[in-house]
Amino acid sequence: MPHRRCERPAQARTKPRAISATAPNQLYSWDITYLPSLIRGQFFYLYLFVDIFSRKIVGWQVYEQESSALAGELLRDLCHHEGIPLNQLTLHSDNGSSMKGSTMLATMQQLGVMPSFSRPSVSNDNPYSESLFKTLKYRPQYPLRHFADVTEARQWVTELVKWYNHEHRHSAIGFVTPAQRHEGLDEQLLTNRRAVYEAAYAKNPERWSGNTRNWQRTEEVHLNPDKAKEGEAKDKDIQIRKVA
C-alpha cells in the first residue's frame, strides 16, 4: 500500500527545540499580520518583533507587501538600535515565505542571529506573537473603518505600540510595563510592591483568605519548553508562592 498520489507524502515533524531567555535581547519572536484596507481583497502587512523576556515590542513596520528583503532590513535596523552583538540573539518565527526567504536568512547569518522555526500549521509553537496580535486587534481602539492607506495604518500602530510598551501592565511579568522590564526597572518595582503587601497583611491579616499576591520576579522565560522542565517551573512557582 505505497503512497501513490501526486502530493508529497506526509512527513513526521518534531517539536522545536526548547529555548529560554534570562535577560532582554536574547530571544525574539516575530510574525506578520494583515491590516485591512478600503480595497476589498487588499491588505497592509504589519511586521512585528517582540522580546519574549520583557514582552516589549522592539521593532515593527507596516508595508504594502510581504517580503523577505523588507524583513531583513527591519531586523538589521533593530539589531543596530538595540546594540545586539553577534551570536547573542535567537529569532523564532513560523514557516512563512518572508521568514524563510533567502534574503532574510542571509541577513540573519550576517548579524549572527540564530533562527528557530515552528512546525508547519502549528500556531502553538509561536505563542507570544499570536497572543500579541490578539491583544492588539481586540483593543477597543481598533478602528471599525478599514485603513485608507499605509500612512494611516502606520499612525495607528505607532499609538498602539506606545500604549503597549509604556502603559499596558502585563500580567505575565508582574503587572509592570514591557518597557520597564526591558530596562531592568521591574525588579525594584516588584520589591516595593511586595513590601507594601507584606505590611498590609501584617497590619490586617483577616483581609486575605490565603497568601498575598506573588510579586516574585520571573527570572527565566521559556519558549516551547519540554514537559518535564515546564512541570519543574510550575512546582518552583508554587513553592515560591507558599514561601511568600
CORDA-V48359 format. One record per helix or strand of 3 or more residues. SS is the DSSP state (2 for helix, 1 for strand). FROM is the first residue (numbers start at 0). LEN is the number of residues. Records with the same first field share a line. If there is no record, write none. Layout:
# CORDA-V48359
SS=FROM-LEN ; FROM-LEN
This chain:
# CORDA-V48359
1=18-3 ; 26-11 ; 42-9 ; 56-7 ; 89-4 ; 113-4 ; 220-3
2=67-15 ; 96-4 ; 101-10 ; 122-15 ; 149-17 ; 170-3 ; 177-5 ; 185-18 ; 204-3 ; 226-17
